């Protein structure tokens, strides 16, 4: 990775320095990728757009504006889902239409969830759609690829940070952040506002205007799947 970052820095120095540019850095996930921009003098009027899942990367860097991408609304969500499920913007029939709206509701405007569920259900019968909906209602993700993609969001967390995330997902959704901190600190897990802030920076939790912890329903389902697997592994180890 370092070799690639250094190579990119050299290319930008040679080609883009002192030129007016529109530079888009997509899916940045390492601080070194931003550090590579230091020392490059772009031309006046240049714009740099950076997309990342970790807002914390911007700390210590001068940025003009941080924009949090909003979830799609109901109409946009249904259209995205339909294009992957039916290859068109509308549903072919009321039965599929009703199920589509119910399944889309669990994605809560998350494009990754909408597209993954749509592709998974494409060409399947009504009974299979109903089975997928029942899985979502039980906080279980029926698409292995979607589950794997969501789990990547935990890859940079320490064991302690991941445990706090799992605790929040399973026990503390909708609770005041101060009460959660007190509860966790009275248990074996020591938790600080800094660690919850880190989870918020990575869009794994949100804190609403009432200081209550919230989380996307698909992330909650992913967390419950992780705990279920860990419990199963522990049971297997004990019985063996």
QUIRAZI-V328150 format. One record per run of one state. SS is the DSSP state (hx for helix, st for strand, lp for the rest). FROM is the first residue (numbers start at 0). TO is the last residue. If there is no record, write none. Layout:
# QUIRAZI-V328150
((SS,FROM,TO) (SS,FROM,TO))
This chain:
# QUIRAZI-V328150
((lp,0,0) (hx,1,14) (lp,15,20) (st,21,24) (lp,25,29) (hx,30,34) (lp,35,45) (st,46,49) (lp,50,53) (hx,54,57) (lp,58,72) (hx,73,84) (lp,85,92) (hx,93,106) (lp,107,109) (hx,110,120) (lp,121,124) (hx,125,136) (lp,137,142) (hx,143,153) (lp,154,157) (hx,158,171) (lp,172,174) (st,175,175) (hx,176,184) (lp,185,191) (hx,192,200) (lp,201,204) (st,205,206) (lp,207,210) (st,211,213) (lp,214,215) (hx,216,238) (lp,239,239))
